[in-house]
Amino acid sequence: MEQFMDILKELRPDVDFENEKALMDDGILDSFDIVSLIGEINDAFDVEIPFEDMDPENFNSAEAIWQLIQRLKQEG
């Protein structure tokens, strides 16, 4: 999860991602450019997020995104 957190920090340096509330705040992730975020995730974790997994529910918190990454790596 540390590598994922580094991606979030790089894309949004103005957000304190050390604050656990920020990780669970739906509004924070709404402010990301989803295309950039998906590209960064695909590159960093060597996964390919399929179209059917681009459901907003999979991107509504850092924890939800992390679970998606873990699932894709297991299916890998």
N, C-alpha and C positions, 0 to 999 in steps of 0.2 A: 504494500500500500504506500510505502514511502516514495517509490518512483512515481506513482500516480499523483501523490500530493505535490511532488516537485513540478509536475506538468501543470497542475492547477495554479501553483504559485507563479510559475513562469507566465502563464496566460493572463493572470489577474494579480499582479504584484500589489495592488491596492487593498486586497482582502487578507485579513489575518486568519489563515487556515489552521493556525495552531489552536484557535478558539473552536471548541467542539460544536458550539451552536452554529458556527459558519458552515460546518460540514453538513449539517442536517437542514439548513435553511434553503427551502425550495427557491426562494428569490435570488440567491447568489448564483446558482447554476443557470437560471433563466437569462442572466446577463452575459453568458458566454456565447461566442460564435460557435454554434454546435458543429459546423463543418470543420472548423479548425480543431476543436476538441476531439472529434472523432478521428481526424487525421493524425493528431498527436498520439492518441491511444493506439491506433493501428500500428504506427511506426515504433513506438516505445515498447509495446508488448507483443509485437509480431502476431497480431490477430487481425481479422477482417470482420468488422461489425456489419453483418448482413442487413439489408433493407428492413426486413421484418423485425429486427431488434432495435430499430431506430425510433421506437415508440417513446413518447415523452416520459412515460412512467419509468423507463429504464434510465432516465437522465434527471430524475427529480431530486436526487441527493448524491453526495459523493459516495455514500455507502451503496446505493443502488448501482452506480456506475462500476464500482469496484466488484460487486457481485457479478455483473455482466462480464467484466474482463475475466474473472476467475472461471466462469462457466465456459466462455469461449476458449480459454486456454486448455481446459479439460477436454473439450470436444475436439480440439486442435488437430 
